[in-house]
Amino acid sequence: MLSSIGIPGLILILTIALVIFGPKKLPEIGKAAGQTLKEFKNSTKELTSDVTDEFSETKEIIDGKESK
């Protein structure tokens, strides 16, 4: 998605954000956005790990029943 924006589009977006929020608020907004993305990434990893663990446990149970 971001690859279709290009450099001119990115500069335009940043300029509009600077005009709307001002130079004092922009770093705070960037920091908040970064923290949000980091938390989302960690949550996604945790969810993926949980699903993988449950799948492995289920597979072990099924394989154990088949061998008996």
SULVENHU-V871529 format. One record per run of one state. SS is the DSSP state (a for helix, b for strand, c for the rest). FROM is the first residue (numbers start at 0). TO is the last residue. Records with the same first field share a line. If there is no record, write none. Layout:
SS: FROM-TO ; FROM-TO
This chain:
c: 0-0 ; 4-4 ; 67-67
a: 1-3 ; 5-66
